[in-house]
Amino acid sequence: MKKRLKQTLAAVGVSALIAFGGGVMRRPPWARATTVILAIAVVLSTGTHAAAAADSASEDTVSSMVWTTDPSVIEPGMSAADASAAALEAAGVSMASVPAAPATWGGCGVTTDPLKIVRTFPLSKLLRCGNANYGYWHIYERHRANWESKAAGTYQNWRDVADIGMHAALSNSAKTTYRAANDTNCYSKRIYLVNVQTGQTVADTITRVVAGTRSNNVVTAFPSSGYCTGTE
Amino acid sequence: MNYYTLLLDMLREIGTVDVETADGFSLVLPAGGSSVRAHVAVTESTLAAYADTNFADGLAALGFVKDDATGRAAAIGLLAVHLEETVATSSHAGEVHIEVTPRGLSITRC
């Protein structure tokens, strides 16, 4: 749509040029050159402003919803990008734990060593690349759709939302249960969906993380309607 | 090691296990004010095969569960986690039918 708008405005500009071209031709050469240059500048400026307007319109349509552990860090009217950054900070995501890869949880290819560490969480819990049975690839295969349903319509992608939820659960769990029979712990914490423009909380979900007690490896993490089950 | 008993012990720590037979059981987990019931079809021989297939992943993910260096107890431990998350992410209103195979879970949601 942005391209079509630019093309339309460019056509209008050219038409305007042609329309008063007759008048320009009757002027002295220096005046003709000046007029043409001015006309071109108008067309370019109009196109630029149109593109900016189109960009602005695109930004208006970018979601203003952000998941966070603490709705109070979202100031009404702040940009979605700033809100997302504030949400990461509120969840305790330190830049030291963020890998150099450009995307959240980047670096797990199909042939990557399953033991490669993707992220270090609080309580020294490790998210490794893993495979279908544990770690990043297990979360990808079993719960990407669950997380994507939470991320839909927000400024964040599914990895961002899961990352925030997991940091929240592992740094400040609302309910932790220990499963002695398989040496695992379950951690759970509620996170909130906030409308950045209004500052209002519009939804919430509970993140559950299951990790090995001895190994500290994250087996899985998923959004849930309830806290961890079992004995605290 | 009786894998069936081990699995039931693990699941009893997170929910209610009933209707037990040699071919399966029911697992009921609380879910946000209500509960979800899962019918799990599994036998001892299937679990033994599952443990044989997944012992390496069990060791990598959980370590020496039950001080078992073979990783087979850890494999069953992983299965318990997978059953929990399958049931926990199911619809509140429906039931879930799960068949355990040596390679993983076959899930039918009602």
Interface residues (C-beta under 8 A of the other chain):
Chain A: P114 L115 G130 N131 A132 N133 Y134 G135 R142 H143 N146 T177 R179 A180 A181 N182 D183 T184 C186 R208 V210 G212 R214 S215 N217 V219 T220 F222 P223 S224 S225 G226 T229 G230 T231
Chain B: L6 D9 M10 R12 E13 I14 G15 L29 P30 A31 G32 G33 N54 D57 G58 A60 A61 L62 G63 F64 V65 K66 A73 A74 I76 G77 L78 A80 V81 H82 E84 E85 A88 T89 H92 G104
